[in-house]
Amino acid sequence: MALFDTHRPGFNLLLVLVVVSIVLMSLDRIGTRWVNELDGGVGGATDAVIKVIHQPVALFQSVVQWFGDRDQLHDELERLQEENLLLRGQMQQFASLKREVDGLRQLLNGRPVEVPPVLLARRIGRPPNAEGNLFTIGRGLDDDVLPGDPVIDAYGLVGQVLRSTRSGATVIQLTSRDHVLSVLLGETGRSALMRGTGGRELVVERVPERTRVAAGDLLYTSGVDGAFPRGYPAARVTRVDMDEAQGFVRLHAEPTADLDRLDHVLVITEPPDSPTRPAAAEDDESVDMPPVEENQNVD
C-alpha cells in the first residue's frame, strides 16, 4: 500500500502538518531573520484572533459597568437634589429674617424668629382640572400634612394643600383663579392681595399709585392672612400698569417657583404664624381646606 494513499486524506494531512512542524522548528533553531519575521507575523495574527474573540466579552463587561455606574450616579444625583431642595427651602427666609434681626438688634428682649419644619414630598400626578393648576403629592394625613399647609420649592412659594387623604394630598398652585394670598410689595412694607389668573401670570390690583414698585421687584408672603409664614418669595413683578384716573396701579407678576418642573416640593407642616393646627379625626378618609376668605385687611 502506498504511503500517500488518496483514500486516507486525514492521514496525509497529518503527515504534512508533522513535516511542516519539523521544518519550522528547525528553522526556529537556526534563528534566521526571515524566520523571526515569520514568527512575529504569525504571533500578531494569533493575537488579533484572540482580541476578536475576547471583544464581545469586553464589550459586555463595559456595558454592565456602564449601567452600574449610571444607576449609582442617578441615585447619588437624586439624593443630592433632595438635600439641595431641603436646604434651599429652609434658606428662603434668611433675607426676611435678616431684615427683622436688623430691626430688633437694639432690643434686649426681641422675640426670636423660628424657621418652620418642612417635609419633602414627591409629586405623583395631576388630577383632572381645566386649568392644570392642581397636582398630587405622596404625603398625607399620616405624615401630618393638613389642608391649608403652605407648599414651596427651592425658589419660592408653590401653593398650598387643598385636600388631604391618609396617603396623599392635592395641592393648589398660586396661579389658580381660586387662589388668593397676601403679599408684601417689595421693600415698601405695604401688603396687598395677589390673585392667580389660571395661567402663568399673577396680578395684584388696586395698589396705590404712590407705592414705589417696579418691574423686577420681589413680592413676599406677608403672613397677615394666617395661611403662609412671612417672608417667603412668591412672585417677581414683570409689568406695572398705571391708571392715573383711578389713582391705582395694577401689578403683573410671575411665580418665583419653577412650576414647570416640580418633581419634589416641600410642605411646611407647622407654619409659625398660623393658628393651632386642627387634629384630623381617626375615621376621616380626607380633609378639605375651608373656602378662602378674601376680605383680608391690607395696608
Secondary structure as GFF3:
##gff-version 3
##sequence-region A 1 299
A	DSSP	alpha_helix	9	30	.	.	.	ID=ss1
A	DSSP	alpha_helix	33	91	.	.	.	ID=ss2
A	DSSP	alpha_helix	94	104	.	.	.	ID=ss3
A	DSSP	beta_strand	118	125	.	.	.	ID=ss4
A	DSSP	beta_strand	134	137	.	.	.	ID=ss5
A	DSSP	three_ten_helix	141	143	.	.	.	ID=ss6
A	DSSP	beta_strand	150	152	.	.	.	ID=ss7
A	DSSP	beta_strand	157	165	.	.	.	ID=ss8
A	DSSP	beta_strand	169	173	.	.	.	ID=ss9
A	DSSP	beta_strand	180	185	.	.	.	ID=ss10
A	DSSP	beta_strand	191	196	.	.	.	ID=ss11
A	DSSP	beta_strand	202	208	.	.	.	ID=ss12
A	DSSP	beta_strand	218	221	.	.	.	ID=ss13
A	DSSP	beta_strand	233	243	.	.	.	ID=ss14
A	DSSP	beta_strand	248	255	.	.	.	ID=ss15
A	DSSP	beta_strand	264	268	.	.	.	ID=ss16
A	DSSP	beta_strand	286	288	.	.	.	ID=ss17
###
